[in-house]
Amino acid sequence: MLTGTQRARLTHAWKNGLPAPLGTVLLPAALCYRGGLALHRAAYALGLLRTRRLPCRVVAVGNLTVGGTGKTPLVELIARTLAGQGHRVVVLSRGYGGRAPGPVSVVSDGEHLLLGPAEAGDEPVLLARRLSDVPGGVPVVVGRDRFRAGISALSRFDPDVIILDDGFQHRRLHKDVEILCLDARAPWGHGGLLPRGSLREPPAAARRAHLLVVTHAEASRDLPTVEAELARRAPGAPIARASYEATGARHLASGERRALDAVREVPALAFAGIAVPASLAETLAGCGIVPRAFVPFPDHHPYQAADLARLEREARAVGAEILLTTEKDAVRLPASVGLPVWAVLVRLVLTDPGGVWWRMLTTRLGGR
């Protein structure tokens, strides 16, 4: 049985392109997947499946590749901005990784956290926590059936805007705004369609997008070429660039928040179980923090006591005095941890020359 680190490394290798022999073996499965996508599109085009409307505006934020494009921080930014403009906003999530008690569950009513990561999944809980300071509140609701979840959210919270986290591939619900996130380093992933590669849909699907966000723009070797290709595939869709800014650190046990200077000089071991674990190391390096060791885990890894015991052993072996991780990982950590654990706080910064991106969003929401 593979360890968490081995699974993380295997996933990393797959996302970066399988060796030719393995890619060839998986080619028939990728062709079957492509056929399934075509049948799904045809079923909606022929009316065999129906897209349904909610009596409010719906904004979908998603991607074309599997994980790691920063869509959840973008959902937070959009929800926070729209709420600040006077909109009544609710976030809908599928609740990946959670075992919700019912078909539709309220993670947060905008003021109180009602479910934990085991029931709701880590991303909805993280969104609920980060949006808890928004005046008026931004409820977070999970449900596999987004239309049913939307009806429930309307009944309880009366939003005028619903944001779908990871909703680009969702067709059952009509969407007024489609926002597509793409990683500038590999906008179309590697290796083609699932399971051979990391693409959920062919690159041509980008034409459905009304708005584009290029993440990790600072790491791209040829950003103008990437943006030119995006403009060709999604003509007329404004493009914004997104970067991530570390704003501090939060002590897991006490909740105390400090500037990164407080942990910069302390020997640390870093670990992450996110779609691209190395992005934490990149964030730390950008802040002048070089951990003694770095341990990757698979995305959404359900941390157990044994994982923490192992991390503490490795930390002591390299002389580390603290553990550093992401906010998303901190949501999934057991309450009892020996060494101090600090979650690195990061916010997304959107660069929108001339305000074109935000104007398009406002226009598609009805000009409010």
C-alpha positions in Angstrom: 0.0 0.0 0.0 1.3 3.4 -1.0 2.1 6.0 1.7 0.6 9.5 1.5 3.9 10.9 0.2 4.2 8.2 -2.5 0.6 8.9 -3.7 1.3 12.6 -3.8 4.4 12.0 -5.9 2.6 9.6 -8.2 -0.2 12.2 -8.7 2.4 14.9 -9.4 4.1 12.7 -12.0 0.7 12.0 -13.6 -0.2 15.7 -13.8 3.1 16.5 -15.4 2.7 13.9 -18.1 3.0 10.1 -18.1 5.9 8.4 -19.9 5.0 7.4 -23.4 4.3 3.7 -22.8 1.8 4.4 -19.9 0.2 7.2 -21.9 -0.4 4.8 -24.8 -1.9 2.2 -22.5 -4.4 4.8 -21.2 -5.2 6.3 -24.6 -8.3 4.0 -25.2 -9.7 5.1 -21.8 -9.2 8.7 -22.7 -11.0 8.2 -26.0 -13.9 6.6 -24.1 -14.0 9.6 -21.8 -14.1 11.9 -24.8 -17.0 9.9 -26.2 -18.8 10.2 -22.8 -18.4 14.0 -22.9 -19.8 14.1 -26.4 -22.9 12.0 -25.4 -23.5 14.2 -22.4 -23.4 17.4 -24.6 -25.7 15.7 -27.1 -28.2 14.7 -24.4 -28.6 18.4 -23.5 -28.7 19.6 -27.1 -31.5 17.1 -27.9 -33.5 17.9 -24.8 -33.0 14.5 -23.2 -31.5 16.4 -20.3 -32.6 19.8 -19.3 -30.9 22.9 -18.0 -33.0 24.5 -15.3 -33.0 28.1 -14.1 -33.1 29.6 -10.6 -34.9 32.9 -10.0 -31.5 34.6 -9.2 -28.2 35.2 -10.9 -25.8 32.3 -11.0 -22.0 32.6 -11.3 -19.9 29.5 -11.9 -16.2 29.4 -11.1 -14.2 26.4 -12.4 -11.4 25.0 -14.4 -10.6 22.6 -17.3 -7.9 20.6 -15.4 -7.9 18.6 -12.3 -7.3 20.8 -9.3 -4.6 23.4 -8.5 -5.9 26.5 -10.4 -6.9 28.5 -7.4 -10.7 28.6 -8.1 -11.6 28.4 -4.4 -9.7 31.6 -3.4 -11.3 33.3 -6.5 -14.8 32.2 -5.2 -14.0 33.9 -1.9 -12.8 37.1 -3.6 -15.9 37.3 -5.8 -18.3 36.6 -2.9 -16.6 39.2 -0.7 -16.6 41.8 -3.5 -20.3 41.2 -4.5 -21.4 41.2 -0.9 -19.6 44.5 -0.4 -21.6 45.9 -3.4 -24.8 45.1 -1.6 -25.6 41.7 -3.2 -27.0 38.9 -1.1 -24.6 36.1 -1.9 -24.7 32.3 -1.2 -21.9 29.9 -2.2 -22.9 26.4 -3.4 -20.4 23.6 -3.4 -20.6 19.9 -4.2 -18.8 19.2 -1.0 -16.1 16.9 -2.4 -14.6 14.6 0.2 -17.4 15.2 2.8 -20.2 12.9 4.0 -23.0 15.4 4.4 -25.9 14.3 6.5 -28.5 15.0 3.8 -28.9 15.8 0.1 -28.5 19.5 0.9 -26.6 20.7 3.9 -25.9 24.2 5.3 -22.2 24.5 6.1 -22.5 28.1 7.4 -25.5 30.4 7.7 -23.2 33.4 7.2 -22.5 33.7 10.9 -22.0 30.3 12.4 -20.1 27.2 11.2 -22.6 24.4 11.3 -20.6 21.5 9.7 -17.0 20.3 9.8 -14.8 19.0 7.0 -15.8 15.4 7.6 -19.4 16.2 6.7 -18.9 19.1 4.3 -15.5 18.7 2.8 -12.4 20.9 3.4 -13.0 23.6 0.8 -16.6 24.5 1.8 -15.5 24.7 5.5 -12.5 26.9 4.5 -14.7 29.2 2.5 -17.2 29.4 5.4 -14.5 30.4 7.8 -12.8 32.9 5.6 -16.1 34.6 4.7 -17.4 34.7 8.3 -16.2 38.3 8.6 -18.2 39.7 5.6 -20.9 42.1 6.8 -24.3 40.6 6.3 -22.7 37.1 6.0 -22.2 34.8 3.0 -23.8 31.4 3.7 -22.2 28.2 2.3 -24.4 25.3 1.2 -23.3 21.8 -0.1 -25.2 19.4 -2.2 -24.5 17.0 -5.1 -27.6 18.3 -6.9 -26.8 22.0 -7.5 -30.4 22.8 -8.6 -31.9 21.3 -5.5 -29.3 22.9 -3.3 -30.0 26.3 -5.0 -33.7 26.0 -4.3 -33.0 25.2 -0.7 -30.6 28.2 -0.5 -33.2 30.5 -2.0 -35.8 29.3 0.5 -33.6 29.9 3.5 -31.4 32.8 2.6 -33.1 34.6 -0.4 -29.9 35.4 -2.3 -29.8 37.4 -5.5 -26.5 35.9 -6.5 -25.4 32.2 -6.1 -21.8 31.3 -6.8 -21.0 27.7 -7.8 -17.6 26.6 -6.6 -16.2 24.2 -9.3 -19.2 24.7 -11.6 -17.7 25.0 -15.1 -18.6 21.5 -16.1 -22.1 21.6 -14.4 -24.8 21.8 -17.0 -28.0 21.1 -15.1 -28.1 24.6 -13.7 -28.3 27.7 -16.0 -25.4 30.0 -15.4 -25.4 33.7 -16.1 -21.6 34.0 -15.8 -19.0 31.3 -16.6 -15.6 32.1 -15.1 -12.7 29.8 -16.1 -9.4 29.6 -14.1 -6.3 28.4 -16.0 -2.8 27.9 -14.7 -0.4 30.0 -16.8 2.3 27.3 -16.4 0.2 24.6 -18.1 -3.3 26.0 -19.1 -4.3 22.7 -20.8 -2.6 20.4 -18.3 -0.4 17.6 -19.5 -1.2 14.4 -21.5 -4.7 15.3 -22.7 -8.0 14.1 -21.4 -8.6 12.0 -18.3 -7.5 9.4 -17.3 -4.4 9.7 -19.6 -3.9 13.4 -18.7 -5.4 16.0 -16.4 -8.0 17.7 -18.7 -11.6 17.4 -17.7 -12.7 18.8 -21.1 -10.9 19.6 -24.3 -9.3 23.1 -24.6 -12.2 24.1 -27.0 -14.5 24.1 -24.0 -12.9 27.5 -23.0 -15.2 29.2 -25.6 -18.0 28.8 -23.1 -16.2 31.2 -20.7 -17.4 34.7 -20.2 -14.4 35.6 -18.1 -10.9 34.1 -17.8 -8.4 34.2 -14.9 -4.8 33.3 -15.4 -3.3 32.0 -12.2 0.4 31.7 -11.4 1.0 34.3 -14.0 4.3 35.3 -12.4 5.7 31.8 -13.0 4.9 31.6 -16.7 7.9 31.7 -19.1 5.8 33.2 -21.9 2.7 34.8 -20.5 1.9 36.9 -23.7 1.7 33.7 -25.7 -0.5 32.0 -23.2 -2.9 34.9 -23.1 -2.9 35.2 -26.9 -4.0 31.5 -27.1 -6.7 32.1 -24.5 -8.0 35.1 -26.4 -8.2 32.9 -29.5 -10.0 30.1 -27.8 -12.4 32.4 -25.8 -12.8 35.5 -28.0 -14.3 38.5 -26.2 -13.7 37.1 -22.7 -11.7 39.6 -20.6 -8.6 38.1 -19.0 -7.4 38.9 -15.5 -4.2 37.8 -13.8 -4.2 36.3 -10.4 -1.3 36.1 -7.9 -1.2 34.9 -4.3 0.1 37.0 -1.5 1.0 35.6 1.9 -0.5 37.9 4.6 0.6 36.1 7.8 0.3 32.9 9.8 -2.3 31.5 12.2 -1.5 29.3 15.2 -3.7 26.2 14.8 -4.3 25.6 18.6 -4.8 29.1 19.8 -6.1 30.9 16.6 -3.5 33.6 17.2 -2.5 35.5 14.0 0.9 36.9 13.5 3.0 38.4 10.7 5.3 35.9 8.9 8.3 37.5 10.6 7.2 35.6 13.7 7.9 32.2 12.1 10.6 33.2 9.5 13.5 32.6 11.8 12.1 29.4 13.5 13.3 26.1 12.0 10.3 24.5 10.3 9.1 21.5 8.5 6.4 22.2 5.9 3.7 19.9 4.6 0.7 20.2 2.3 -2.0 18.0 0.9 -3.4 20.2 -1.9 -3.6 19.7 -5.7 -0.1 21.2 -6.1 1.8 20.7 -2.8 4.9 22.4 -4.1 2.9 25.7 -4.3 3.3 26.0 -0.6 7.1 25.7 -0.9 7.0 28.4 -3.6 4.9 30.7 -1.4 7.3 30.2 1.5 10.3 30.8 -0.6 8.7 34.1 -1.9 8.5 35.2 1.8 12.1 34.3 2.5 11.2 31.1 4.4 13.1 27.9 3.6 11.9 24.9 5.7 14.3 22.3 6.8 12.1 19.7 5.0 9.0 19.5 2.9 6.5 16.6 3.0 3.8 16.3 0.3 0.4 14.5 0.7 -2.4 13.8 -1.8 -5.0 16.5 -2.4 -7.8 16.4 0.3 -5.7 14.0 2.4 -7.7 13.0 5.5 -5.0 13.5 8.2 -4.8 10.9 11.0 -2.9 10.8 14.2 -0.3 8.6 12.5 0.4 11.3 9.9 1.1 13.9 12.6 3.3 11.5 14.5 5.3 10.9 11.4 5.6 14.6 10.7 6.8 15.2 14.2 9.4 12.5 13.9 10.7 13.9 10.6 10.6 17.5 12.1 12.7 16.5 15.1 15.2 14.6 12.8 15.9 17.8 10.9 15.8 20.1 13.9 12.5 21.7 13.1 10.6 23.3 16.0 7.3 24.1 14.2 5.1 22.7 11.4 4.0 25.0 8.5 1.0 24.1 6.3 -1.8 25.7 4.3 -5.2 26.9 5.6 -6.9 24.2 3.6 -4.7 21.5 5.3 -5.3 23.0 8.7 -9.0 22.4 8.3 -8.4 18.7 8.1 -5.8 18.3 10.9 -6.7 16.4 14.1 -7.2 18.7 17.1 -4.2 17.2 19.1 -0.9 18.0 17.6 2.4 17.9 19.5 4.6 20.5 17.7 3.2 24.0 17.1 1.4 24.1 13.8 1.1 27.4 11.8 -1.2 27.8 8.8 0.2 30.2 6.2 -2.5 32.8 5.4 -2.8 33.6 1.7 -5.0 35.9 -0.3 -5.7 36.1 -4.0 -4.9 39.4 -5.8 -6.6 40.0 -9.1 -4.9 42.3 -11.7 -7.6 43.7 -14.0 -6.1 46.4 -16.3 -8.7 49.1 -16.8 -11.3 47.3 -14.7 -12.6 45.5 -17.8 -13.0 42.1 -16.0 -15.0 43.4 -13.1 -17.2 45.5 -15.5 -18.1 42.5 -17.5 -19.0 40.6 -14.4 -21.2 43.5 -13.2 -22.8 43.8 -16.6 -23.7 40.1 -16.8 -25.2 40.3 -13.3 -27.6 43.0 -14.4 -25.5 46.1 -14.0 -25.9 46.4 -10.2 
